[in-house]
Amino acid sequence: MIKEVAEKDIAECVKVIRESFSTVAIEFGFTVENAPRFTAFATTEERLEGNLTKEHKLMYAFWEKGTIVGYYSLLLQENKACELNNLCVMPAYRHNGIGEELLRDAFKAAGALYCITLNTA
């Protein structure tokens, strides 16, 4: 089930983002030393909390048996655009259609905000 993330869910979202993006880091040889700003290393609770409370990003999570296993966020921009960030699925839950479901939900959420363009960061 996909639902909006609350502030109490931030720590779990950080874990999902970091673990999900770590597979890409390993595949491409990214490390905290050679790519410190890469999502797997740069995502922190403070940063995500700021995204939620200060930037007012909309954050959504895919829940499986009470645990977050997928995530994405949307930022409302100018000119009827939304920016999609950090769409990810935990490695153990991949290839089950969760990523596709999250992407469809992102389109739906962007449409509800009257966005006609969906940008990626």
LOMINU-433661 format. One record per residue (C-alpha): residue number from 1; residue in three letters; z negated, x negated, y negated. Coordinates in Angstrom, 3 decimals, padded with zeros to 6 digits. Each point is the difference from the previous one (the first is absolute). Layout:
<nodes>
(NUM, "Ala", (Z, X, Y));
...
</nodes>
This chain:
<nodes>
(1, "Met", (000.000, 000.000, 000.000));
(2, "Ile", (000.832, -001.239, -003.501));
(3, "Lys", (-002.410, 000.651, -002.825));
(4, "Glu", (-000.867, -001.417, -003.392));
(5, "Val", (-002.312, -003.023, -000.066));
(6, "Ala", (-003.414, 000.286, -001.641));
(7, "Glu", (-001.928, -002.872, -001.558));
(8, "Lys", (-002.249, -000.134, 003.077));
(9, "Asp", (003.094, -000.855, 002.117));
(10, "Ile", (001.027, -003.091, -002.009));
(11, "Ala", (-001.553, -002.611, 002.321));
(12, "Glu", (001.750, 001.477, 003.023));
(13, "Cys", (003.310, 000.146, -001.884));
(14, "Val", (-000.313, -003.688, -000.929));
(15, "Lys", (-000.527, -000.835, 003.668));
(16, "Val", (003.095, 001.993, 000.993));
(17, "Ile", (002.170, -001.588, -002.704));
(18, "Arg", (-001.122, -003.552, 000.741));
(19, "Glu", (000.357, 000.336, 003.763));
(20, "Ser", (003.348, 001.783, -000.243));
(21, "Phe", (001.537, -002.563, -002.350));
(22, "Ser", (-001.452, -002.951, 001.929));
(23, "Thr", (002.684, 000.424, 002.676));
(24, "Val", (002.657, -000.602, -002.663));
(25, "Ala", (-001.948, -003.003, -001.282));
(26, "Ile", (-000.091, -001.502, 003.479));
(27, "Glu", (003.688, 000.708, 000.628));
(28, "Phe", (001.092, -001.705, -003.225));
(29, "Gly", (-002.599, -002.772, -000.055));
(30, "Phe", (-001.839, 001.302, -003.052));
(31, "Thr", (-003.513, -001.313, -000.490));
(32, "Val", (-002.621, 000.477, -002.651));
(33, "Glu", (000.909, -003.514, -001.174));
(34, "Asn", (003.774, 000.475, -000.335));
(35, "Ala", (000.021, 003.734, -000.901));
(36, "Pro", (-003.393, 000.959, -001.452));
(37, "Arg", (001.406, 003.110, -001.717));
(38, "Phe", (001.524, 001.396, 003.205));
(39, "Thr", (-001.402, 003.430, 000.837));
(40, "Ala", (-001.792, -001.144, 003.167));
(41, "Phe", (-002.067, -002.444, -002.043));
(42, "Ala", (-000.169, 001.518, -003.490));
(43, "Thr", (-001.198, 003.522, 000.823));
(44, "Thr", (-003.713, 000.383, -000.682));
(45, "Glu", (-002.400, 002.903, -000.350));
(46, "Glu", (-000.321, -000.692, -003.733));
(47, "Arg", (003.746, -000.007, -000.492));
(48, "Leu", (000.574, 003.193, 001.976));
(49, "Glu", (-002.920, 001.714, -001.699));
(50, "Gly", (001.548, -000.898, -003.362));
(51, "Asn", (003.336, 001.388, 001.171));
(52, "Leu", (-001.712, 003.283, 000.799));
(53, "Thr", (-002.387, 000.355, -002.932));
(54, "Lys", (001.715, -001.843, -002.859));
(55, "Glu", (003.719, 000.173, 000.804));
(56, "His", (-000.372, 003.435, 001.591));
(57, "Lys", (002.225, -000.849, 002.934));
(58, "Leu", (000.129, 002.753, 002.556));
(59, "Met", (-001.022, -001.373, 003.376));
(60, "Tyr", (000.650, 001.581, 003.365));
(61, "Ala", (-001.096, -000.939, 003.504));
(62, "Phe", (001.015, 000.971, 003.499));
(63, "Trp", (-003.107, 000.801, 002.008));
(64, "Glu", (-000.179, -000.245, 003.791));
(65, "Lys", (-003.268, 001.196, 001.569));
(66, "Gly", (-001.987, -000.632, -003.174));
(67, "Thr", (001.468, -003.457, -000.641));
(68, "Ile", (002.599, -001.008, -002.587));
(69, "Val", (003.007, -001.544, 001.742));
(70, "Gly", (002.656, 000.312, -002.734));
(71, "Tyr", (000.106, -000.058, -003.779));
(72, "Tyr", (002.165, 000.257, -003.123));
(73, "Ser", (-000.466, 000.479, -003.726));
(74, "Leu", (002.038, 001.511, -002.807));
(75, "Leu", (-000.060, -000.817, -003.690));
(76, "Leu", (001.475, 002.515, -002.420));
(77, "Gln", (002.364, -001.816, -002.378));
(78, "Glu", (002.122, 000.987, -002.973));
(79, "Asn", (003.324, 001.816, 000.194));
(80, "Lys", (-000.964, 002.162, 002.987));
(81, "Ala", (-000.496, -002.986, 002.304));
(82, "Cys", (-002.692, -000.932, 002.496));
(83, "Glu", (-000.709, -003.434, 001.431));
(84, "Leu", (-000.754, -000.211, 003.736));
(85, "Asn", (-002.392, -002.780, 000.988));
(86, "Asn", (-001.424, -001.482, 003.185));
(87, "Leu", (001.353, 002.448, 002.547));
(88, "Cys", (-001.392, -001.407, 003.222));
(89, "Val", (-001.136, 000.808, 003.530));
(90, "Met", (-002.517, -001.932, 002.078));
(91, "Pro", (001.812, -002.091, 002.639));
(92, "Ala", (-001.573, 001.829, 002.956));
(93, "Tyr", (001.315, 003.347, -001.313));
(94, "Arg", (003.573, -001.017, -000.789));
(95, "His", (003.063, 001.512, 001.704));
(96, "Asn", (-001.617, 003.449, 000.160));
(97, "Gly", (001.695, 001.537, -003.036));
(98, "Ile", (-002.963, -000.508, -002.345));
(99, "Gly", (001.947, -002.102, -002.500));
(100, "Glu", (002.767, 002.587, -000.112));
(101, "Glu", (-002.564, 002.752, -000.500));
(102, "Leu", (-001.621, -001.967, -002.841));
(103, "Leu", (003.376, -000.542, -001.665));
(104, "Arg", (000.865, 003.700, 000.262));
(105, "Asp", (-003.387, 000.818, -001.500));
(106, "Ala", (000.644, -002.454, -002.856));
(107, "Phe", (003.266, 001.790, -000.811));
(108, "Lys", (-001.802, 003.340, 000.089));
(109, "Ala", (-002.857, -001.249, -002.220));
(110, "Ala", (002.456, -001.556, -002.457));
(111, "Gly", (001.926, 003.262, -000.130));
(112, "Ala", (-003.209, 001.905, -000.755));
(113, "Leu", (-000.396, -002.331, -002.999));
(114, "Tyr", (003.570, 000.883, -001.079));
(115, "Cys", (001.208, -003.539, 000.683));
(116, "Ile", (003.727, -000.305, 000.539));
(117, "Thr", (-000.094, -003.760, 000.647));
(118, "Leu", (-002.210, -001.865, 002.458));
(119, "Asn", (-000.281, -003.727, -000.761));
(120, "Thr", (-001.603, -002.672, 002.146));
(121, "Ala", (-002.047, -002.894, -001.259));
</nodes>
